[in-house]
């Protein structure tokens, strides 16, 4: 079985640069083998790539929102890899919470969340299966379409085989 870093490369993906916090928080907090991340929005090259609400007239399409979730997960992976000493030191995805800025009547938050969950499964295989919540919200910071909160298990010393 290939490593998450090898799978990332095979998918033609690279982890983005980690952005500095813009508030009174830290990007990642480690407690023993648990790595908790602050929420990640769909930043690309320092700009929010997906803004506005999902669904409804004039809203983001389901596909756009799924792409936003995937971008959020890539940002989360970059933060986690930096905190753990590399993506291959992340041993399991534990929990994912996906917040979707939603227009009234939009009820496909779970489908939006699949955009990020499927990427984690592609990279980590069985260890990428996780518990999850998908929540519709009125607004997100900086008018982001999606925000993703991820919790990982991370080895203290040696990367997984």
Long-range contacts (C-beta under 8 A, 24 or more apart in sequence): 1-125, 3-87, 3-88, 3-159, 3-160, 4-87, 4-88, 4-90, 4-123, 4-124, 5-86, 5-87, 5-88, 7-122, 7-123, 8-77, 8-87, 8-123, 11-122, 11-123, 13-74, 15-74, 15-77, 15-78, 15-81, 15-87, 16-43, 16-44, 16-74, 16-75, 16-78, 17-78, 18-75, 18-78, 18-79, 18-82, 19-43, 19-46, 19-75, 27-79, 27-82, 27-83, 28-79, 28-80, 28-82, 28-83, 30-83, 30-84, 30-154, 33-91, 33-153, 33-154, 33-155, 33-156, 34-94, 34-151, 34-152, 34-153, 34-154, 35-80, 35-83, 35-84, 35-90, 35-151, 35-152, 35-153, 35-154, 36-151, 37-76, 37-79, 37-80, 37-149, 37-150, 37-151, 37-152, 38-79, 38-149, 39-99, 39-147, 39-148, 39-149, 40-72, 40-73, 40-75, 40-76, 40-79, 40-147, 40-148, 40-149, 40-150, 41-72, 41-75, 41-140, 41-141, 41-142, 41-144, 41-146, 41-147, 42-67, 42-68, 42-69, 42-71, 42-72, 42-75, 42-144, 42-145, 42-146, 43-71, 43-75, 44-71, 48-142, 48-143, 48-144, 50-144, 50-145, 50-146, 51-142, 51-143, 51-144, 51-145, 52-101, 52-143, 52-145, 53-101, 53-102, 53-103, 53-106, 53-145, 54-100, 54-101, 54-102, 54-103, 54-106, 54-108, 54-109, 54-112, 54-145, 54-146, 55-102, 55-103, 55-105, 55-106, 55-108, 56-103, 56-104, 56-105, 56-106, 59-103, 59-106, 60-145, 62-108, 62-111, 62-112, 64-145, 65-100, 65-112, 65-115, 65-145, 65-146, 66-111, 66-112, 66-114, 66-115, 67-115, 68-112, 68-115, 68-144, 68-145, 68-146, 69-98, 69-100, 69-112, 69-113, 69-114, 69-115, 69-116, 69-146, 69-148, 70-115, 70-116, 70-119, 72-98, 72-116, 72-146, 72-147, 72-148, 73-115, 73-116, 73-119, 73-120, 73-148, 73-150, 74-119, 75-148, 76-148, 76-150, 77-123, 80-150, 80-152, 80-154, 83-154, 84-152, 84-154, 84-155, 86-159, 87-123, 88-159, 88-160, 89-154, 89-155, 89-159, 89-160, 90-124, 90-152, 90-153, 90-154, 91-127, 91-152, 91-153, 91-154, 91-155, 91-160, 92-124, 92-127, 92-130, 92-152, 92-153, 93-120, 93-124, 93-127, 93-128, 93-129, 93-130, 93-150, 93-151, 93-152, 94-130, 94-131, 94-151, 94-152, 94-153, 95-130, 95-131, 95-132, 95-150, 95-151, 96-120, 96-130, 96-131, 96-132, 96-133, 96-148, 96-149, 96-150, 96-151, 97-132, 97-133, 97-134, 97-135, 97-148, 97-149, 97-150, 98-132, 98-133, 98-134, 98-135, 98-146, 98-147, 98-148, 98-149, 99-135, 99-137, 99-140, 99-146, 99-147, 99-148, 99-149, 100-134, 100-135, 100-136, 100-137, 100-145, 100-146, 101-137, 101-138, 101-139, 101-140, 101-143, 101-144, 101-145, 101-146, 102-136, 102-137, 102-138, 106-136, 107-136, 109-134, 109-135, 109-136, 110-134, 112-146, 116-148, 127-160
